[in-house]
Amino acid sequence: MKIITTLLLSATFMFANVEINTATVKDFESLKGIGVKKAEDIVKYRKSIQCFKSINELTDVKGIGEATLKKNIKELTLGKCNKATTKKK
């Protein structure tokens, strides 16, 4: 029984959605084709624009193309922009 529970919990984390307006570098690293540098670039870009308004906007980040987006689209979600934690331009 413990083995089944452990497997189910592991599967849940493997297929967890990445909410692009709150995800950490580590969260982005869990995506296919995203390493530390690209993950850091995504977070830096997000901070510069305050928040993503669409998932497709990820392709505005250098090194993130349509192919990378297509590989990960099912794992990505877009939440509300938390303006309380973003800076105004």
C-alpha positions as CSV (number, residue, x, y, z in Angstrom):
1,M,0.0,0.0,0.0
2,K,2.8,2.4,0.8
3,I,4.4,1.8,-2.6
4,I,1.2,2.6,-4.4
5,T,0.7,5.8,-2.4
6,T,4.3,6.8,-3.1
7,L,3.9,6.2,-6.8
8,L,0.7,8.2,-7.0
9,L,2.3,11.1,-5.2
10,S,5.3,11.0,-7.4
11,A,3.1,10.9,-10.5
12,T,1.2,13.9,-9.2
13,F,4.4,16.0,-8.9
14,M,5.7,14.8,-12.3
15,F,2.6,16.1,-14.0
16,A,2.1,19.2,-11.9
17,N,1.1,22.3,-13.7
18,V,3.6,25.2,-13.9
19,E,1.7,28.5,-13.2
20,I,3.9,30.9,-15.2
21,N,3.0,34.1,-13.2
22,T,4.2,32.5,-9.9
23,A,6.6,29.8,-10.9
24,T,10.1,29.7,-9.5
25,V,13.3,28.9,-11.4
26,K,13.0,25.4,-10.1
27,D,9.5,25.1,-11.3
28,F,10.5,26.2,-14.8
29,E,13.4,23.8,-14.8
30,S,10.9,20.9,-14.5
31,L,9.7,21.6,-18.0
32,K,11.1,19.9,-21.1
33,G,14.0,21.7,-22.7
34,I,14.3,24.3,-19.9
35,G,17.6,24.4,-18.0
36,V,18.7,26.7,-15.2
37,K,19.7,29.6,-17.6
38,K,16.4,29.6,-19.5
39,A,14.4,29.3,-16.3
40,E,16.3,32.3,-14.8
41,D,15.7,34.2,-18.0
42,I,11.9,33.5,-17.8
43,V,11.7,34.7,-14.2
44,K,13.8,37.8,-15.1
45,Y,11.6,38.6,-18.1
46,R,8.4,38.1,-16.0
47,K,9.7,40.6,-13.4
48,S,10.4,43.1,-16.2
49,I,6.9,43.0,-17.6
50,Q,5.1,42.5,-14.2
51,C,3.3,39.3,-15.4
52,F,2.4,37.2,-18.4
53,K,-0.9,38.0,-20.1
54,S,-0.9,34.8,-22.1
55,I,1.0,31.5,-22.2
56,N,2.2,32.3,-25.7
57,E,4.1,35.3,-24.4
58,L,6.7,32.9,-23.1
59,T,8.1,32.9,-26.7
60,D,9.1,36.5,-26.1
61,V,11.9,35.2,-23.8
62,K,15.1,34.6,-25.7
63,G,15.7,30.9,-26.2
64,I,12.1,29.9,-25.8
65,G,10.6,29.1,-29.2
66,E,7.4,27.6,-30.5
67,A,8.8,24.1,-30.3
68,T,9.6,24.5,-26.6
69,L,6.2,26.0,-25.9
70,K,4.5,23.2,-27.8
71,K,6.4,20.5,-25.8
72,N,5.2,22.0,-22.5
73,I,1.8,23.6,-23.3
74,K,-0.1,20.9,-21.4
75,E,1.9,21.6,-18.2
76,L,1.5,25.4,-18.3
77,T,-1.2,27.5,-16.7
78,L,-1.8,31.2,-16.6
79,G,-2.9,32.6,-13.3
80,K,-3.9,36.1,-12.3
81,C,-1.2,38.7,-12.1
82,N,-0.5,39.5,-8.5
83,K,0.1,43.2,-8.8
84,A,0.8,43.6,-5.1
85,T,4.1,41.8,-5.6
86,T,5.1,43.5,-8.9
87,K,6.7,46.8,-9.4
88,K,5.1,49.6,-11.4
89,K,6.9,50.9,-14.5
